[in-house]
Amino acid sequence: MTNHICPHCNCLLELQLNCPACGGNMIDCGPLQNALGPYAPYEENSIINGEYGCVHLMQCPDCQLQLQMTIPT
């Protein structure tokens, strides 16, 4: 079994994305599992558990647009 890590969760890379609505710099609000509650990493959900990668919540501080961005691991 190969362990995959998210380079953004482990501070190896900074996640940068421009807002598609207004062009501002979006803020990485962390992995989706943090927003869903303390037991989210243990629940049966392939998106949260990383079958496709680590899903990060992104928010624009200017227009408040929120996006989910999947980071391949």
LUMRO-950629 format. One record per residue (C-alpha): residue number from 1; x, y, z; residue in three letters. Coordinates in Angstrom, 3 decimals. Layout:
N
  num        px        py        pz  residuo
  NUM         X         Y         Z      Ala
...
//
This chain:
73
  num        px        py        pz  residuo
    1     0.000     0.000     0.000      Met
    2     1.376     3.398    -0.979      Thr
    3     0.799     6.350     1.318      Asn
    4    -0.256     9.489    -0.494      His
    5     0.061    12.855     1.169      Ile
    6    -1.369    16.199     0.226      Cys
    7     1.506    18.656    -0.303      Pro
    8    -0.757    21.534     0.747      His
    9    -1.986    19.955     3.992      Cys
   10     1.624    19.158     4.890      Asn
   11     2.934    22.667     4.082      Cys
   12     5.139    21.435     1.232      Leu
   13     3.431    23.724    -1.303      Leu
   14     1.230    26.804    -1.059      Glu
   15    -2.115    26.542    -2.828      Leu
   16    -2.685    29.558    -5.073      Gln
   17    -5.775    30.196    -7.166      Leu
   18    -7.272    33.311    -8.712      Asn
   19   -11.006    33.781    -8.247      Cys
   20   -12.861    32.998   -11.487      Pro
   21   -15.516    35.611   -10.595      Ala
   22   -13.462    38.686    -9.680      Cys
   23    -9.808    37.719   -10.222      Gly
   24    -8.771    38.148    -6.579      Gly
   25    -6.445    35.776    -4.745      Asn
   26    -8.420    32.964    -3.119      Met
   27    -7.625    31.755     0.399      Ile
   28    -7.056    28.070     1.148      Asp
   29    -9.461    27.283     4.006      Cys
   30    -8.013    23.798     4.438      Gly
   31    -9.261    20.318     3.625      Pro
   32   -12.993    19.697     3.264      Leu
   33   -12.941    17.167     6.110      Gln
   34   -12.081    19.970     8.560      Asn
   35   -15.240    21.867     7.604      Ala
   36   -17.505    18.832     7.881      Leu
   37   -16.796    18.028    11.512      Gly
   38   -14.456    16.099    13.781      Pro
   39   -15.564    12.631    12.611      Tyr
   40   -15.516    13.367     8.854      Ala
   41   -12.150    11.650     8.183      Pro
   42   -13.565     8.407     9.598      Tyr
   43   -16.821     8.385     7.631      Glu
   44   -17.443     6.336     4.490      Glu
   45   -17.069     9.003     1.822      Asn
   46   -14.602     8.514    -1.031      Ser
   47   -14.272    12.241    -1.791      Ile
   48   -13.300    13.050     1.797      Ile
   49   -11.139     9.969     2.295      Asn
   50    -8.991    10.722    -0.735      Gly
   51    -9.875     8.223    -3.441      Glu
   52    -9.512    11.056    -5.965      Tyr
   53    -7.193    13.267    -3.922      Gly
   54    -7.500    15.763    -1.111      Cys
   55   -10.371    18.255    -1.457      Val
   56    -9.599    21.791    -0.252      His
   57   -12.082    24.585     0.342      Leu
   58   -11.117    27.854    -1.331      Met
   59   -12.721    31.244    -0.601      Gln
   60   -12.312    34.648    -2.193      Cys
   61   -12.049    37.385     0.473      Pro
   62   -13.240    39.994    -2.045      Asp
   63   -16.480    38.507    -3.437      Cys
   64   -16.921    35.581    -0.962      Gln
   65   -17.076    32.932    -3.724      Leu
   66   -16.352    29.442    -2.348      Gln
   67   -14.955    26.573    -4.401      Leu
   68   -13.822    23.028    -3.736      Gln
   69   -10.494    22.101    -5.345      Met
   70    -9.288    18.502    -5.599      Thr
   71    -5.540    18.071    -5.119      Ile
   72    -4.221    14.798    -6.614      Pro
   73    -2.212    12.787    -4.089      Thr
//
